[in-house]
Each structure stands twice: as structure tokens, then as C-alpha cells.
Amino acid sequence: MTKLRQNKRWSYDKFTDDANVVWNVHKKEACIGENCTIHNPSDHPLKDASILIRSDPYKYGLIERICVHGIGHSDPDSVAFYARQGAHGMGVHGCDGCCTRTPEESLYI
């Protein structure tokens, strides 16, 4: 279970992903008015799926949603954030289609 911890004295919020890794993430004020995987996720098929944050050099910080089949799908809000920073192609992933199906449809694949 992911957990967001906030404290007004911290420079960053603390977020624990589903691999139990604690990350420093931006404060909620930084993403007001935008969709954000951590603070304001958009309504997409995997919005309630487990969250892992990538730590490899090529996609460091990219958030993936893990579907019921164990496949990592790039979170669309995370991909949009990186695109705004000029990093394109972050949404490329080994896909089984769960990120375009309803959660109910994914259970029967």
C-alpha cells in the first residue's frame, strides 16, 4: 500500500511506493491544477493499481502502475510530467493492454 506523508516543515513530501521504497516527492502545492500521480491522479484504467517508482538511470523517477498480471505500465500522469520537461518516449512499455482496458476486462485476460 502506498503512503503519502506530509509535513509543513519538510522541503518535500515523503511517499512510500508498493516496493516499500521511501521517496522524496514534490509538495502538493507544486502540482495544483494539474493531474499528478501522487497528489491528484487522473481517471485512467490503472489509477488504483500498485505504484512503483523507477530507479534506473534511463527512466529515474518515472512512475509505473503494475497490473494484475505483474506488467509495469507507465503512469499517464507521470509520462505527461516528463513530456512537459522535454523528455519524450517515457510511455513506451511492455504492454499487455491493461492500461487501455477496464479493470474488470483485465481480470479475464
Protein Blocks (a to p, Z undefined) as FASTA:
>chain_A
ZZddddfkbmbdcdddfkopacddddfklmgoiacfkloccddfklmgccdddfbfklgo
iacdddfkopacddfklmmmmmmnopghklgccdehlmmmcfklmmmZZ
